[in-house]
Amino acid sequence: MSTLNKIDTFLNENRIPIVTNCHCSPVYIFNSKITEMLQDIRQLNYNVEDLIDFVNDEYNNSFIAIPCFNEWLRSSNGRQYMKDLNSIFKTTPCDPDKIDLLSIFENEIPIYNQNSHNLHERVATLDFDRDIIHAIRETSKSNMNAMSHKELSNMYNSKIREYTPYIRLGAPVGGGPKKPHPKLKGKSRSIKTKPPKKKRSTRKRKMWKEGDIKGHLTKTQKIKSILKKINALHEYNIHQEVGLYLPPSNQRHSGRCWLFSFLNSLRLSCIVKYKLPPTFSFSAAYMLFWDKYEKSKYFLDRVSSQSHLPMENVDNHFLFRSMISDGGTWNMLQNIVTTYGVVPYDSMKESHHTTNTNEMNDILIKFLQTSAKKIRASPPAKHTQLINDHMKKVYSLLTKCVGVPPKKVPSLKKNNTCTPLELYQNEISPLPSNDVMKKVVMIHVPNLKENQYYVIDELNNKTNGYVLYYYNVSLKVFKSSVLSQIKACSPVWFGCDFDKFNHKGESLLNDQAFSFDTFPLKKKELILPKSNAISMYQTNVNHAMLFTGYYYKNSHQKPYYWTIENSHGDKMKNVSYHSNHGFITMSDSWFDQYVVMAVVDETHFQGVINAKDKNNAIVLPKWSNLGELLFQ
């Protein structure tokens, strides 16, 4: 069996470690990181040695002193997990320069300290200086390979003892029990002598001179208080309801949040319906390919239609200042899906230029600029032929950067093939809430008229593409519609201002998590209410995610917090040492202020729409704040 096949087997069969006696968050963190790294190797052809180094670095730096993690490693489930992982990357014994690092990892398990069991009350990490790790690595792999486990343990601990600022507690790796230091009252961890705390006045000076303003607003005690409140609430989560754990998605260095969020909503329903493996996903690269292609065509068509206007004209200014980008909106999804369909990830995988789009975008923009010059310099009768010629070169460039879009893909429910469009039309869109055309694109903008449609000229990615109709509703209708769809186990695609009050260390979107008590400016002097913030360009819609659940106390109709599926990978939290597995927790007050757009199925919309209302849509100018693309 090949390495890639072994990885697929491992991902399908070892999704969630089994932990008894406690909720061992570090185990799930470790599993998520391993899962993400395995997906990277499978999708992006990373070197498998990177994972071996990663496993050992993570263990030595983060997990070695955590009792619950080590208890899991001693369990039958933990040993089987490591044995299966080890079998993927078993090195060739005849190669003296390679060493089976995972084998060492499996046997170097420190003694479990029964007195330290509650991970919610402490952060247990082994904070060795980098010099120690470097000193250990100076030993050649060939020499390490010749050592026994006991000799390796002795070498490991001897390196630690050379650094006097550190106190090694608990048991030496691979050795017997050791009495804890009396001053630490039984806690199994390593400590480093810390310099005395600096005076408060020094911190205030640093805030302005060294840019630590946001850190000054963050209060650890307030964050912990928020987490405590969340833990005391009941949770309703779509993934728990359907009994699925799905690996987090990662758009990497690209602005494809709107594509990933949409495809993540499709994958959940398809995995449940067709009993697909949890690692199944749809190709964002395929969507990106056709989005870039159509945006390029749309740009050149507009260059032609505006060629009679001088370059200094405001229409040409907007056209050339916002040519193409990774971002998008709901009507752009409609244009792509209804024309080209969707494909499984394995039919069109990620490439370097889909995960790092800047270079490709730069080349594409330069080519379109030179193409635009030729079109403007030619008579209108020749524009169509010029555009067709240039689009052939755009297609060729995209195939080199992204890949060739497949014409046939495997069916999800039959052992045959179909076109990407047939896959979407016949097997995906019939599932609940998956039809991109049967949607209401709600917005909540208090300064605009309620129960009114709004459109923005030229907000599109395709010539003669679908128009984006925003329907402005009250906050009550907005939230009740979102809740209705979540309760039907269908995620809700939405857009928000992701930059505001974002505490990334705990994956919290919470406008109450930051304190202005000692700040020289009051909160009300900096933050406009939503009724003014959008029109004054303080709040704009820049990121798309999915609503997948909520936290409540007594009533499902009154969420206190919302569960959000993001596409930024699996981020480890810093304070509580929990993993969010790609999810974010949003406070209800943050929802009120910074969630601007949400797309719900017509059957779950809780307002009233007249069939003729679209005929009376109000046209907003192209520079409207609601014309921003979702790109973060």
KEVO-568060 format. One line per 8 residues: number of its first residue (from 0); for each residue x, y, z of C-alpha. Coordinates in Angstrom, 3 decimals. Layout:
! KEVO-568060
NUM) X:Y:Z ~ ...;
//
This chain:
! KEVO-568060
0) 0.000:0.000:0.000 ~ 1.376:3.451:-0.938 ~ 1.982:6.184:1.630 ~ -0.923:8.251:0.283 ~ -3.284:5.267:0.577 ~ -2.081:4.690:4.137 ~ -2.768:8.348:4.936 ~ -6.304:8.093:3.541;
8) -6.916:4.960:5.611 ~ -5.571:6.621:8.735 ~ -7.715:9.747:8.241 ~ -10.849:7.653:7.766 ~ -10.298:5.235:10.646 ~ -8.607:7.397:13.299 ~ -10.660:10.557:13.289 ~ -11.366:10.944:16.996;
16) -9.147:9.493:19.737 ~ -11.020:7.761:22.540 ~ -10.230:9.260:25.947 ~ -11.675:7.858:29.149 ~ -11.992:9.427:32.598 ~ -11.599:13.021:31.364 ~ -12.176:15.450:28.521 ~ -8.604:15.538:27.314;
24) -8.436:18.598:25.083 ~ -4.687:18.271:24.319 ~ -5.357:14.860:22.774 ~ -7.894:16.381:20.406 ~ -5.537:19.278:19.677 ~ -2.788:16.830:18.805 ~ -5.141:14.777:16.637 ~ -6.327:17.891:14.796;
32) -2.792:18.992:14.087 ~ -1.824:15.535:12.865 ~ -4.967:15.415:10.696 ~ -4.212:18.812:9.169 ~ -0.589:17.892:8.471 ~ -1.626:14.596:6.877 ~ -4.075:16.448:4.666 ~ -1.304:18.842:3.642;
40) 0.951:15.937:2.709 ~ -1.845:14.272:0.764 ~ -3.032:17.437:-0.964 ~ 0.125:19.490:-1.460 ~ 2.771:16.742:-1.665 ~ 4.671:17.909:1.408 ~ 7.707:15.934:2.540 ~ 6.721:13.241:5.019;
48) 9.834:14.057:7.040 ~ 8.156:17.356:7.917 ~ 5.456:15.480:9.793 ~ 7.976:13.340:11.656 ~ 9.833:16.457:12.793 ~ 6.554:18.144:13.617 ~ 5.336:15.275:15.796 ~ 8.503:15.240:17.844;
56) 8.776:19.026:18.120 ~ 5.169:19.324:19.239 ~ 5.590:16.568:21.787 ~ 8.818:17.953:23.239 ~ 7.629:21.558:23.275 ~ 3.920:21.347:24.104 ~ 2.619:17.987:25.274 ~ 5.336:16.243:27.294;
64) 4.227:17.667:30.646 ~ 0.483:17.303:30.220 ~ -0.796:14.430:32.388 ~ -3.974:13.653:30.431 ~ -2.089:13.507:27.160 ~ 0.411:11.039:28.581 ~ -2.355:8.964:30.132 ~ -3.932:8.679:26.690;
72) -0.582:7.611:25.200 ~ -0.431:4.790:27.749 ~ -3.961:3.629:26.908 ~ -4.658:0.983:24.292 ~ -6.308:3.580:22.082 ~ -3.310:5.924:22.292 ~ -0.804:3.158:21.577 ~ -2.841:1.945:18.617;
80) -3.122:5.515:17.317 ~ 0.655:5.959:17.450 ~ 1.255:2.503:16.006 ~ -0.975:3.270:13.020 ~ 0.646:6.667:12.550 ~ 4.090:5.121:12.826 ~ 3.264:2.521:10.164 ~ 2.703:5.243:7.577;
88) 6.246:6.562:7.804 ~ 8.232:3.503:8.784 ~ 11.752:4.183:7.529 ~ 13.971:1.689:5.757 ~ 16.261:-0.090:8.266 ~ 19.099:-0.311:5.755 ~ 19.346:3.479:5.518 ~ 21.672:4.559:8.383;
96) 20.917:8.264:7.911 ~ 17.243:7.846:8.726 ~ 15.781:7.207:12.127 ~ 12.299:6.145:13.068 ~ 11.540:9.188:15.218 ~ 7.975:8.146:15.869 ~ 9.247:4.938:17.451 ~ 11.207:7.026:19.946;
104) 8.150:9.188:20.487 ~ 6.052:6.134:21.269 ~ 8.432:4.941:23.987 ~ 9.412:8.258:25.556 ~ 6.399:8.720:27.807 ~ 6.936:10.503:31.135 ~ 5.260:9.346:34.329 ~ 1.663:10.469:34.693;
112) 1.086:12.678:37.732 ~ -2.337:11.843:39.206 ~ -2.401:15.077:41.236 ~ -2.653:17.270:38.121 ~ -5.833:16.326:36.342 ~ -7.855:19.464:35.636 ~ -6.589:21.117:32.482 ~ -9.079:23.939:32.762;
120) -7.244:25.367:35.778 ~ -3.727:25.466:34.421 ~ -1.651:25.653:31.303 ~ 0.832:22.813:31.418 ~ 3.663:23.098:28.915 ~ 7.353:22.322:28.942 ~ 9.058:25.613:28.123 ~ 12.577:24.539:27.191;
128) 14.914:27.019:25.631 ~ 15.643:26.483:21.958 ~ 19.293:25.852:22.864 ~ 18.299:22.557:24.512 ~ 16.472:21.330:21.450 ~ 19.371:22.454:19.259 ~ 21.875:20.651:21.472 ~ 19.888:17.428:21.220;
136) 19.679:17.751:17.473 ~ 23.458:18.101:17.207 ~ 23.605:14.383:17.796 ~ 23.582:12.811:14.365 ~ 20.653:10.628:13.384 ~ 22.954:7.717:12.700 ~ 24.308:7.874:16.272 ~ 20.791:8.181:17.678;
144) 19.717:5.179:15.657 ~ 22.432:3.092:17.297 ~ 21.293:4.018:20.827 ~ 18.854:2.094:22.927 ~ 15.795:3.847:24.326 ~ 17.467:4.057:27.721 ~ 20.567:5.664:26.217 ~ 18.388:8.134:24.343;
152) 16.568:9.029:27.549 ~ 19.815:9.552:29.420 ~ 21.151:11.775:26.643 ~ 17.917:13.748:26.613 ~ 17.960:14.407:30.347 ~ 21.677:15.168:30.450 ~ 21.127:17.955:27.935 ~ 18.347:19.337:30.103;
160) 20.527:19.316:33.224 ~ 23.153:21.429:31.450 ~ 20.759:24.366:31.541 ~ 20.504:25.447:35.168 ~ 17.630:27.980:34.822 ~ 15.260:25.036:34.275 ~ 13.925:22.646:36.886 ~ 12.962:19.258:35.501;
168) 10.058:17.812:37.467 ~ 8.151:14.561:37.349 ~ 9.966:11.576:35.861 ~ 12.867:11.532:33.425 ~ 11.820:10.357:29.985 ~ 11.631:6.599:30.044 ~ 12.684:6.483:33.708 ~ 11.036:5.898:37.065;
176) 9.117:8.226:39.340 ~ 10.710:11.282:40.855 ~ 9.514:13.435:43.748 ~ 8.116:16.818:42.702 ~ 9.708:20.017:43.883 ~ 8.147:20.972:47.267 ~ 7.580:24.600:46.260 ~ 5.348:23.584:43.352;
184) 2.923:21.600:45.524 ~ 2.765:18.543:43.306 ~ 2.281:20.228:39.942 ~ 4.140:18.416:37.193 ~ 5.663:21.099:34.977 ~ 8.940:22.803:34.217 ~ 9.521:26.391:35.155 ~ 11.902:29.067:34.093;
192) 13.030:31.918:36.278 ~ 11.243:35.056:35.084 ~ 12.463:38.645:35.263 ~ 10.557:40.963:37.610 ~ 7.422:42.543:36.180 ~ 7.856:45.965:34.657 ~ 6.099:48.974:36.047 ~ 2.717:49.973:34.703;
200) 3.992:53.338:33.504 ~ 6.559:51.568:31.294 ~ 3.773:49.503:29.747 ~ 1.810:52.653:28.929 ~ 4.809:54.133:27.133 ~ 5.299:50.911:25.163 ~ 1.655:50.908:24.132 ~ 2.200:53.983:21.985;
208) 5.854:53.602:21.026 ~ 5.976:49.892:20.262 ~ 2.448:49.278:19.045 ~ 1.079:47.161:21.896 ~ -2.282:48.964:21.880 ~ -4.497:45.925:21.310 ~ -2.589:43.972:23.952 ~ -3.314:46.792:26.391;
216) -7.042:46.377:25.752 ~ -6.980:42.623:26.285 ~ -7.692:41.501:29.841 ~ -6.962:37.847:30.587 ~ -9.331:37.764:33.539 ~ -12.187:39.034:31.395 ~ -11.463:36.412:28.744 ~ -11.482:33.647:31.350;
224) -14.773:34.968:32.726 ~ -16.316:34.817:29.234 ~ -15.090:31.247:28.722 ~ -16.563:30.235:32.059 ~ -19.942:31.638:31.056 ~ -19.828:29.787:27.722 ~ -19.020:26.492:29.448 ~ -22.061:26.916:31.691;
232) -24.456:27.127:28.711 ~ -26.132:24.438:26.631 ~ -24.903:23.976:23.080 ~ -26.808:23.103:19.934 ~ -24.420:22.158:17.140 ~ -25.249:20.782:13.684 ~ -22.163:18.549:13.610 ~ -23.096:17.013:16.950;
240) -26.680:16.527:15.806 ~ -25.623:14.554:12.723 ~ -22.757:12.834:14.581 ~ -19.933:14.057:12.362 ~ -16.478:15.418:13.050 ~ -15.136:17.088:9.890 ~ -11.509:18.218:9.531 ~ -11.196:22.022:9.404;
248) -10.686:23.616:6.008 ~ -7.872:26.036:5.241 ~ -7.939:28.655:2.511 ~ -4.316:29.473:3.328 ~ -2.842:32.589:1.710 ~ -5.833:33.379:-0.457 ~ -9.068:35.340:-0.248 ~ -11.367:32.392:-0.970;
256) -13.416:32.480:2.239 ~ -16.678:32.858:0.275 ~ -15.872:29.737:-1.769 ~ -14.734:27.600:1.174 ~ -17.746:28.534:3.292 ~ -20.121:27.621:0.482 ~ -18.382:24.311:-0.284 ~ -18.241:23.422:3.420;
264) -22.012:23.777:3.607 ~ -22.376:21.423:0.641 ~ -19.963:18.797:1.951 ~ -21.831:18.359:5.233 ~ -25.123:17.467:3.563 ~ -23.443:15.246:0.946 ~ -21.410:13.282:3.506 ~ -24.568:12.617:5.513;
272) -26.733:11.760:2.497 ~ -24.292:9.587:0.533 ~ -22.348:8.187:3.527 ~ -19.036:9.576:2.294 ~ -15.831:9.526:4.395 ~ -15.381:12.543:6.709 ~ -12.316:13.635:4.731 ~ -14.446:14.202:1.634;
280) -14.569:17.777:0.371 ~ -15.242:19.765:-2.769 ~ -12.601:21.528:-4.831 ~ -12.117:25.233:-4.140 ~ -9.414:25.209:-6.837 ~ -12.037:24.356:-9.464 ~ -14.251:27.233:-8.298 ~ -11.270:29.614:-8.226;
288) -10.308:28.656:-11.782 ~ -13.673:29.601:-13.263 ~ -14.052:32.658:-11.045 ~ -10.738:34.036:-12.341 ~ -11.678:33.145:-15.892 ~ -15.080:34.827:-15.728 ~ -13.759:37.894:-13.894 ~ -11.131:38.352:-16.615;
296) -13.789:38.125:-19.332 ~ -16.065:40.487:-17.410 ~ -13.243:43.013:-17.077 ~ -12.343:42.953:-20.786 ~ -16.006:43.263:-21.792 ~ -16.357:46.345:-19.616 ~ -13.132:47.783:-21.022 ~ -14.733:47.477:-24.445;
304) -18.045:49.057:-23.411 ~ -16.237:51.956:-21.686 ~ -13.508:52.427:-24.297 ~ -15.094:55.681:-25.464 ~ -14.615:57.204:-22.000 ~ -11.297:58.802:-20.985 ~ -9.196:56.883:-18.469 ~ -9.742:59.710:-15.977;
312) -13.485:59.045:-15.993 ~ -14.838:57.734:-12.654 ~ -16.207:54.540:-14.286 ~ -12.799:53.627:-15.671 ~ -11.209:54.592:-12.373 ~ -13.347:52.028:-10.525 ~ -12.901:49.449:-13.264 ~ -9.106:49.529:-13.284;
320) -8.738:49.945:-9.525 ~ -10.757:46.793:-8.790 ~ -9.948:44.515:-11.718 ~ -9.876:41.031:-10.238 ~ -9.413:39.685:-6.742 ~ -9.942:36.482:-4.781 ~ -13.062:37.866:-3.118 ~ -16.670:37.374:-4.095;
328) -20.359:37.585:-3.230 ~ -23.393:35.291:-3.417 ~ -24.381:36.132:-6.999 ~ -20.834:35.245:-8.080 ~ -21.351:31.801:-6.543 ~ -24.597:31.499:-8.465 ~ -22.804:32.372:-11.711 ~ -20.100:29.746:-11.259;
336) -22.204:26.898:-9.876 ~ -25.047:27.165:-12.383 ~ -22.592:27.356:-15.313 ~ -19.770:25.012:-14.309 ~ -21.086:22.978:-11.378 ~ -18.794:21.660:-8.624 ~ -16.280:18.817:-8.428 ~ -14.876:16.655:-5.590;
344) -11.504:17.693:-4.245 ~ -9.723:14.645:-5.665 ~ -10.839:15.652:-9.161 ~ -8.990:18.993:-8.971 ~ -6.579:19.407:-6.071 ~ -4.931:22.478:-4.660 ~ -1.775:23.883:-6.235 ~ 0.846:26.326:-5.035;
352) -0.965:29.160:-6.819 ~ -4.373:28.365:-5.337 ~ -3.009:28.437:-1.793 ~ -0.773:31.459:-2.501 ~ -2.647:33.548:-5.045 ~ -0.703:36.831:-5.009 ~ 1.810:35.924:-7.697 ~ -0.801:34.491:-10.055;
360) -3.054:37.512:-9.528 ~ -0.183:39.897:-10.209 ~ 0.654:38.223:-13.533 ~ -3.012:38.045:-14.534 ~ -3.581:41.727:-13.727 ~ -0.567:42.803:-15.779 ~ -1.746:40.764:-18.749 ~ -5.269:42.210:-18.525;
368) -3.870:45.743:-18.362 ~ -1.865:45.276:-21.565 ~ -4.908:43.599:-23.154 ~ -7.072:46.554:-22.141 ~ -4.659:48.960:-23.811 ~ -4.906:47.027:-27.095 ~ -8.699:46.940:-26.919 ~ -8.995:50.672:-26.239;
376) -6.630:51.376:-29.139 ~ -8.683:49.277:-31.587 ~ -11.964:50.070:-33.345 ~ -15.073:48.600:-31.624 ~ -15.655:46.179:-34.501 ~ -12.493:44.290:-33.557 ~ -13.094:44.162:-29.805 ~ -14.918:40.807:-29.751;
384) -12.152:39.015:-31.631 ~ -9.463:40.623:-29.463 ~ -11.260:39.607:-26.282 ~ -11.621:36.016:-27.501 ~ -7.909:35.866:-28.360 ~ -6.907:37.269:-24.982 ~ -9.225:34.874:-23.128 ~ -7.493:31.899:-24.746;
392) -4.260:33.100:-23.159 ~ -6.007:33.643:-19.815 ~ -7.277:30.063:-19.959 ~ -3.780:28.782:-20.784 ~ -2.257:30.726:-17.871 ~ -4.866:29.415:-15.429 ~ -4.317:25.804:-16.497 ~ -0.615:26.206:-15.777;
400) -1.197:27.809:-12.365 ~ -4.280:25.919:-11.169 ~ -4.709:22.877:-13.405 ~ -7.061:21.697:-16.147 ~ -10.724:21.635:-15.047 ~ -12.137:18.095:-15.361 ~ -14.954:17.447:-17.817 ~ -16.053:14.240:-16.061;
408) -16.092:13.487:-12.323 ~ -17.190:10.491:-10.192 ~ -20.828:10.392:-9.198 ~ -21.569:10.582:-5.462 ~ -24.316:7.959:-5.464 ~ -23.530:5.679:-8.428 ~ -20.485:3.902:-9.810 ~ -20.323:6.050:-12.917;
416) -19.223:9.491:-14.052 ~ -20.983:12.728:-14.882 ~ -20.165:16.311:-15.747 ~ -19.529:18.771:-12.889 ~ -22.766:20.559:-13.737 ~ -24.744:17.294:-13.714 ~ -23.191:16.445:-10.349 ~ -24.476:19.682:-8.874;
424) -27.894:19.635:-10.556 ~ -28.752:15.967:-9.963 ~ -27.033:15.026:-6.702 ~ -26.232:18.169:-4.706 ~ -28.810:20.909:-5.292 ~ -31.820:18.622:-4.531 ~ -30.566:18.229:-0.938 ~ -32.080:20.597:1.656;
432) -30.792:24.198:1.494 ~ -28.262:23.401:-1.274 ~ -29.966:25.144:-4.200 ~ -28.075:28.421:-4.721 ~ -31.026:29.951:-6.585 ~ -33.664:29.378:-3.887 ~ -32.163:31.791:-1.398 ~ -32.829:35.114:0.265;
440) -29.724:37.291:0.652 ~ -30.614:39.166:3.831 ~ -28.819:42.251:5.068 ~ -29.277:44.145:8.301 ~ -28.336:47.780:7.675 ~ -30.270:50.019:10.099 ~ -29.787:53.216:8.085 ~ -31.548:51.702:5.039;
448) -35.260:51.068:4.572 ~ -36.510:47.747:5.933 ~ -38.252:45.149:3.733 ~ -36.665:46.691:0.686 ~ -34.478:45.212:-2.075 ~ -31.168:46.881:-2.938 ~ -28.797:46.223:-5.835 ~ -25.359:47.532:-6.742;
456) -24.367:48.168:-10.339 ~ -21.453:46.157:-11.754 ~ -21.049:43.987:-8.624 ~ -20.506:40.824:-10.634 ~ -17.959:38.346:-11.971 ~ -19.664:37.443:-15.230 ~ -21.038:39.297:-18.225 ~ -24.835:39.050:-18.067;
464) -24.494:37.235:-14.764 ~ -27.047:37.085:-11.956 ~ -27.807:40.340:-10.132 ~ -27.232:40.382:-6.372 ~ -30.476:41.400:-4.653 ~ -29.940:42.416:-1.034 ~ -33.116:42.319:1.087 ~ -32.856:44.580:4.127;
472) -34.684:43.223:7.181 ~ -34.993:43.893:10.886 ~ -32.576:42.229:13.280 ~ -35.414:40.094:14.641 ~ -36.270:38.645:11.216 ~ -32.565:38.277:10.423 ~ -31.794:36.198:13.521 ~ -34.964:34.111:13.486;
480) -34.287:33.129:9.852 ~ -30.735:32.080:10.697 ~ -31.984:30.064:13.692 ~ -34.643:28.334:11.612 ~ -32.099:27.010:9.131 ~ -29.597:25.945:11.806 ~ -32.302:23.947:13.596 ~ -32.928:22.136:10.323;
488) -29.267:21.029:10.448 ~ -28.269:23.257:7.519 ~ -25.365:25.714:7.984 ~ -25.905:29.375:7.106 ~ -23.469:31.262:4.857 ~ -22.937:34.811:6.136 ~ -20.704:37.887:5.819 ~ -19.310:40.057:8.602;
496) -16.575:42.508:9.585 ~ -14.044:39.967:10.809 ~ -11.452:42.485:12.001 ~ -13.505:44.007:14.803 ~ -12.969:42.798:18.406 ~ -11.411:39.556:17.246 ~ -9.593:37.769:20.075 ~ -7.646:35.207:18.049;
504) -5.934:33.703:21.090 ~ -9.251:32.221:22.180 ~ -11.049:32.237:18.822 ~ -13.597:34.709:20.142 ~ -15.545:37.371:18.289 ~ -16.715:39.367:21.281 ~ -17.048:43.138:21.655 ~ -17.170:42.715:25.451;
512) -13.802:40.945:25.684 ~ -11.738:44.116:25.526 ~ -11.515:46.681:28.320 ~ -11.254:50.439:27.791 ~ -11.125:51.218:31.518 ~ -7.487:52.383:31.494 ~ -7.428:53.433:27.841 ~ -7.053:57.181:27.139;
520) -10.050:57.097:24.767 ~ -13.475:55.785:25.699 ~ -15.144:53.044:23.683 ~ -17.962:55.317:22.539 ~ -15.367:57.769:21.222 ~ -13.983:55.075:18.899 ~ -16.866:52.797:17.963 ~ -19.889:53.976:16.001;
528) -23.246:52.217:16.375 ~ -24.223:49.962:13.485 ~ -26.722:52.545:12.232 ~ -23.787:54.825:11.409 ~ -20.803:52.488:11.159 ~ -21.706:51.021:7.743 ~ -22.558:54.328:6.063 ~ -19.423:55.943:7.564;
536) -17.252:53.064:6.246 ~ -16.181:51.975:9.740 ~ -17.846:48.580:9.303 ~ -17.605:46.693:6.032 ~ -18.348:43.107:5.004 ~ -14.991:41.415:4.423 ~ -15.216:37.756:5.482 ~ -17.582:34.853:4.865;
544) -18.115:31.963:7.312 ~ -20.836:29.509:8.356 ~ -23.249:29.557:11.282 ~ -23.341:25.956:12.540 ~ -24.763:26.227:16.055 ~ -25.384:28.334:19.138 ~ -25.210:28.384:22.943 ~ -28.374:28.947:24.959;
552) -29.466:28.963:28.593 ~ -33.188:28.271:28.758 ~ -34.628:28.931:25.321 ~ -33.404:27.942:21.878 ~ -34.866:31.210:20.639 ~ -32.379:33.270:22.635 ~ -28.759:32.374:21.843 ~ -26.069:33.938:23.991;
560) -23.241:32.834:21.703 ~ -22.982:31.433:18.176 ~ -20.773:28.662:16.807 ~ -19.003:29.592:13.586 ~ -17.157:27.345:11.136 ~ -14.182:29.212:9.676 ~ -11.751:28.323:6.866 ~ -8.457:29.353:8.468;
568) -7.335:25.896:9.566 ~ -7.070:24.576:13.118 ~ -5.866:27.303:15.474 ~ -4.728:26.403:18.986 ~ -6.079:28.592:21.741 ~ -3.617:30.135:24.181 ~ -5.500:30.699:27.422 ~ -7.622:27.617:28.083;
576) -5.506:25.246:25.994 ~ -8.576:24.047:24.147 ~ -8.639:23.464:20.416 ~ -11.350:25.090:18.340 ~ -10.961:22.587:15.461 ~ -11.508:25.421:12.976 ~ -14.485:26.902:14.830 ~ -15.004:30.350:16.373;
584) -17.350:31.445:19.153 ~ -19.249:34.676:18.492 ~ -21.101:36.628:21.164 ~ -24.681:37.681:20.441 ~ -23.764:41.343:20.939 ~ -21.000:40.977:18.311 ~ -23.587:39.437:15.985 ~ -25.829:42.479:16.409;
592) -23.059:44.917:15.553 ~ -20.862:43.248:12.939 ~ -22.867:40.585:11.087 ~ -24.273:42.386:8.057 ~ -25.275:39.690:5.551 ~ -26.672:36.141:5.693 ~ -28.074:33.833:3.024 ~ -30.940:31.537:4.020;
600) -33.154:29.141:2.127 ~ -36.512:30.543:1.062 ~ -38.268:27.959:3.242 ~ -36.498:29.273:6.360 ~ -36.926:32.995:5.749 ~ -39.114:34.380:8.545 ~ -40.147:37.611:6.830 ~ -42.574:38.427:4.041;
608) -41.515:39.187:0.463 ~ -43.800:40.288:-2.330 ~ -43.009:38.662:-5.664 ~ -42.923:42.101:-7.322 ~ -40.555:43.664:-4.771 ~ -37.476:43.038:-6.956 ~ -38.963:45.311:-9.615 ~ -38.773:48.177:-7.134;
616) -35.206:47.510:-6.004 ~ -33.194:50.603:-5.093 ~ -29.879:50.911:-6.937 ~ -26.943:51.792:-4.684 ~ -23.824:53.438:-6.147 ~ -20.863:51.215:-7.016 ~ -18.829:52.835:-4.248 ~ -21.364:51.767:-1.613;
624) -19.853:50.005:1.366 ~ -22.147:47.061:0.635 ~ -20.290:46.595:-2.642 ~ -17.203:45.232:-0.890 ~ -16.126:41.677:-1.716 ~ -15.655:39.012:0.968 ~ -11.992:38.110:0.790 ~ -10.345:37.453:4.167;
//
